[in-house]
Amino acid sequence: MPDTVSELDARKIPHQQRHETIFRTYDNLKVGESFILINDHDPKPLRYQMAAVLQGDKFSWEYLEEGPNVWKVQIGKNS
């Protein structure tokens, strides 16, 4: 499991800026690092977007908590 460097609470980010902020947080990671995304709903659409943009297995995705009110996902940078 990658080293966790921070938590990002998407609930505090304006909706129109969430994905941009999450991608910027991911881009700032070093290989082998990760962050924990906290959200008020399942961020599955984000996972699909990351897979389409990043292609391959450049990131890891592990649910740490799955609702119903809070979702936590550890997102890591593999390469």
C-alpha positions in Angstrom: 0.0 0.0 0.0 1.4 3.5 -0.9 2.4 5.9 1.8 -0.4 8.3 2.6 0.6 12.0 2.5 -2.7 13.8 3.1 -6.5 13.8 3.2 -8.6 15.8 0.8 -12.2 16.5 1.9 -14.1 17.0 -1.4 -17.2 18.0 0.6 -15.5 21.3 1.3 -14.7 22.0 -2.4 -17.1 23.8 -4.7 -18.7 21.1 -6.9 -17.4 22.6 -10.2 -13.8 22.5 -8.8 -13.8 19.0 -7.3 -12.3 16.9 -10.1 -9.8 19.5 -11.0 -8.6 19.7 -7.4 -8.5 16.0 -7.1 -6.4 15.6 -10.2 -4.1 18.3 -9.1 -3.6 16.6 -5.8 -2.9 13.3 -7.6 -0.4 15.1 -10.0 1.5 16.4 -7.0 2.1 13.0 -5.5 5.4 11.2 -6.0 5.4 7.6 -7.2 4.5 5.4 -4.2 2.5 8.1 -2.4 -1.2 8.4 -1.9 -3.9 10.6 -0.5 -7.3 9.8 1.1 -10.3 11.3 -0.6 -13.3 12.0 1.6 -16.6 12.4 -0.1 -20.4 12.4 0.6 -21.2 10.0 -2.1 -19.5 7.1 -4.0 -16.9 8.7 -6.2 -17.1 5.9 -8.8 -17.5 8.4 -11.7 -14.1 10.0 -10.7 -12.5 6.5 -10.8 -13.8 6.1 -14.4 -12.5 9.5 -15.4 -9.1 8.8 -13.8 -8.9 5.5 -15.7 -9.7 7.2 -19.0 -7.3 10.1 -18.5 -4.4 8.2 -16.9 -4.7 5.0 -18.8 -3.3 1.7 -17.5 -2.6 1.1 -13.9 -0.9 4.4 -13.1 -3.1 4.8 -10.0 -4.5 2.7 -7.2 -7.9 2.9 -5.7 -8.9 1.4 -2.4 -12.2 2.0 -0.6 -11.5 2.5 3.1 -15.1 3.5 4.0 -18.2 3.0 1.9 -21.1 5.2 3.1 -23.8 5.6 3.5 -22.9 9.2 4.6 -19.1 9.2 4.1 -16.9 7.5 1.5 -13.1 7.4 2.0 -10.9 6.2 -0.9 -7.1 5.9 -0.8 -5.8 7.0 -4.2 -2.2 6.2 -4.9 0.3 7.0 -7.7 1.9 3.9 -9.1 3.9 5.4 -12.0 
